[in-house]
Structures are given as structure tokens and as C-alpha cells.
Amino acid sequence: MGIDKVWDQLEPETRQWLIDNPGSKILPRAVVAAITKATGVEFDQDRHGETLLSPADCDFIRTAANLDDARRSESSSPRS
């Protein structure tokens, strides 16, 4: 199952970590645990407990990060 399918179920802190690290192709154990706790979905893990993201997951996270950046820029720019 992809990140896009569980995004709305993630805790804000987990979503923020993903947005802050859009270039990560491997999720650390703590992030995988947070996703599993919030969604009940278990992603495949390597022997170190890390999860490799698919290209589609990476694209989704980069898009979310770009949208977040645009929202922040819009909210911080002075209004005319």
C-alpha cells in the first residue's frame, strides 16, 4: 500500500517528517512504526527495520512538500 493511501490517517508529526525529508527513499524504523501505529498498515521492511519507498511514494511526498512550501510562502507574503 502506498503512502498516498494512508496520508490522511498519519499523525501531523509523521506527515511533517515526510514533508521535511522529501528526498528520503528509505524510511527510518521510527517513521515506519508511527505509520503502522496510526494506520495498522505494515510496510515491507528490510533486515534493519527500514522501508524502501517506491518511486510513486517519493513522487507523492515531493508533491506534498511542494504544496506545503507554496502554502507557507503564500501565508508569509504580505497582503496588498
N, C-alpha and C positions, 0 to 999 in steps of 0.2 A: 504494500500500500504506500502511496506517495505522500509526501509532506502536504501537498495541496489538499488532500482528502481529510487531513486531521488538523489543519491550520487553526480553524475556529475553536477547536477544543483545547488548544495549548494554553498554558498559563502565560500571562503577559511577559514574564521574565524569560521564558523559553523562546517565545517569538522574538523578543528583543535581542537575545543572544544570536539567534539565526540572522536577524537583520544586521546586527553589528559585525557579523562574520560571514558575509555573503560569498566569499571565495573559498570557504571550507568545503572540502569534498569528503571529509571524514568527520563524523560526529563523535565527540568525546563521550565516554561512558555516562557522565553525569547528565548530559543533554539527552542521551538515549533513555536513561532512567526516568527523566522528567516527562518525556514524550509518552513513555509506556504508562507511567502513573496517571497522566491526565487523560489518556485515550484508551488504554487497555490494549493498544496495538503493539505487537512486538516486532521490531525490525530485525533483519538478519544481522548478526554481529560476528566479527572476526574473533580470533582467539584472545585478543586483548580487550574484548568487550566494546569495540568501536564499530560504528556502522558507516559503510561507504554509501554516499548519496549517489543517486542516479543522475544522469545529465538533466532529466526533466525536473528533478528536485532542485538541482543547482540553479536552473533557469527560473523556477518559481521563486526561490529565495532571493535571487538577484532582482527580480521584478518587484518583490515586496520591499526590498531595501531601497530601490529607486523610488518607489511610491512614497515610502517613509521620508526619504530625503526631500522629495518635492513638497510634501506636506509641511515639513519643518521649515523649508525655505519660504513657503507661502505664508506661514503663520508668523515668521520673524521679520518679513519685509514690511516696511511702513506703508500704511494705507494712505491713499491720496485724498 
